[in-house]
Amino acid sequence: MAGGSGDSKGAVFLESEIEFIAENEPVSIVPNFRSDALHLHAGDIGPFRPQIPLQVPLWLAIALKKRAKCSIQPPPWLAADRLTEILEAERENEGFQPMPFHFIEMSQLLFSAEKHSVDIPDAYKLRALLQDIRDVRFNKIHQGLKKLGSATNAVKLVNLSAMEANLVRPFFCTALKEVMRREAAALAQQEETQGQGQQAGQSQGGEES
């Protein structure tokens, strides 16, 4: 498994499919236009007033930004100081640091939208920090799967993101099947040995009688 490469080969969902789901995550925008509320199947959004922030689905924020109708306010976790803290904690601890479930897809979509106007300060630095975080986390995943493959009965992979869980699932299932196969073989061998021991004991008892 390449650390943080984003290779979706063997994954359950394509990256584009997970991004599609992530587009429903709420983000804050500052519109520069006035409009009544939008009545969507998922609920009402708005009304829109110039320079008054409101939360909208990410897909709508990107669509409005492409038309120069708003600016997107980066979420609190998408800041250099916060990502630096997360990276240090990831390196110092065995477990995974809590992150938004769709942080990988959201950051990719926001950086893509950022090309239309500059809303994200230090975008280059943020990209580098996010990649470092992904690399550290994927290395932890890889080590966890190696432990599972070596007949460890339990491996904790808590706080995985959607993209990480999608990549892990097929590897995890394969490793789990291998562990179950080994345990079944060991149990069969144990039962066979016990059976042979019982037969030997019965034969010895018959000879003595």
N, C-alpha and C positions, 0 to 999 in steps of 0.2 A: 504494500500500500504506500503510495507516494505521499509524503507528508504535505497536506494542504494543497495538493495539486488540483483537486476538484474533479478528478477523473471519475465519471459516473458509470464506467463499465461495470456491469454486474450489479448495479444498484437497483432498488425496486422502482424508484421514480427517476425520470430524467431531471437534470438541474433546471431546465426550463419549466417543468411541471411544478417543482417546489417554489420557484420564483413566482409563478402564477398565484400560488396559494399565499405567498408572502405579500403580494400586492394588496391584500386586504388589511394589512396591519395599519393602525392609525399613526399618522404623523401630523405635526403642527405646521400650518402654512400662514403666511400673511398675504391676503389677497390685495390686489390694487384695483379692484372693480366692485361694483355694487350689483347684487342679484338676490332674488328671493331664494328660499330653500329649495334644494333638489329633493324630489320625492322618489327614492329608490326602493327596490325590493327589500333591502336590508335595513331601511329606515331613512329618515330625513337627514339631510346634510345642509347646514347653513342656518340662517341666511348669511350671505357674504357681504361684508362691509370693508371698505378700504382701510388698510393699516390696523385692522382688528384681527388678531390671531384666532384660529379655530382649528379643530382637528378634523381631518378627512382621511379616507383610505389612501394608501400610498399610490395606487394606480391613478386616482383622481389628481393627487398632488403633482404627479409627473406629467399628466396630460395638461394641466393648467400651466405648469412651468414651461412646457414646450411652446405654449402660446403666449408666453411672457405675461401671464395673468396673475402670477404670485411668486413669492419666494418661499423656499422650504426651510424650515428651522431644523437643523440637525438634532436628533434625539440626544439626551444627556450623555449616554454612553459613548457617542461618537465624538469624543474630544480627546486631544492628545494626552492631557493629564490623566484622564480616567483610563484610557487604554494602556498607558504606561504602567499604572498601578495594577491593572489586570494581568499584563504580561509578566510583571515581577512576581505576582502571586501564583501564576500558572507555573513559573519556573521553580518556585520555592515549595510548592505543595504537590502531593501526589494526585489529589483529586482535581476535578474540573471546576473552575470558577463559574458562578452563575452568570449567564449571558442571556440576552433575549433569544427566544427559540429560533427566530429567523434572522439573527444578526448577520450572517454571511450574505444571504440573499438581499436583505435590506441595504446593507452597505454597498453591494454591487449596483443595485438599482439607483441608490442615491448618488453614487459617484457618476453613474451614466447620465443622470439628470443634471448633475452639476455642470456638465459641459455646456449647457444652454445659458448659464450665467453663474457667477461665482457666489455660492451661498455657504460653502463649507471651507472654513479656514484651514490652512495646512493640510490640504487634501493629500498631497504626496506623502507627507509624514504619516498621516492616518492610514493610508494604504499599506505602508511598510509595517506599521505596528500591528495592523490586523493580520497581515501575512505571517508575521512572527508568532502571533497568538495562535493562528491556525496550525502552524508547523509544530509548536509545542504540544498542542492538544492532540494532533494526529499522531505524534510520537507516543503519547500516553495511550491512545487507543491501540496502537500497534503493540505496545508492551502488554497491554491487558489481554489482547487476543492471543499473544504468545503464551501467556500464563494459562489461559483457558485450554489451549492446544496441548499443554503439558500436563493435563489431567487435574488442574485445579478445579474444584467443584463450584466456586463462586467468584465472579469478577464484577466489581462495581463500576459501572459506567454511568454515573449520575451527572446531570446537567449538560448532557449532549444537546447540540443544536439540531435543527431539522436536517440540515445537509449532512452533518456528521452521523446522525442516526441512520440516515438513508444509506450512507456508504458502509457503515458497520454491519447492518442487518445481514447481508448475504454471507459475510465472513464469519459473523457470530454464529449463524445457523449451521454453517459447515463445521466449525470447530465444535459446536455443541453435539452435533451428530457423531463426530469422531470420538468425543469423550464418552458418549453413551454406548458406542460400539465397543470401546475398550472395556468399559465397566461390565457390559453384558458378557464379553469374552472372559473376563476375570471371574465373574460369578459362575459361568458355566464350568470353568476350570476348577473352581473351588468345590462346586457340587460334585464334579466327577471324582476329585480327590477324596472327598468325604465318602462317596459311594464305594470307592475302591477300599477305603479303610474299613468300612462296615462289613464288606464282603470278606475281607481278610480276617476280621474278628470272628465272624460267624464260622468260617472254615476252621479256624484254630479251635473254637469251642466245640465243633463237631468231632474233631480228631481226639480231643481230650476225653469226651464222653464215650 
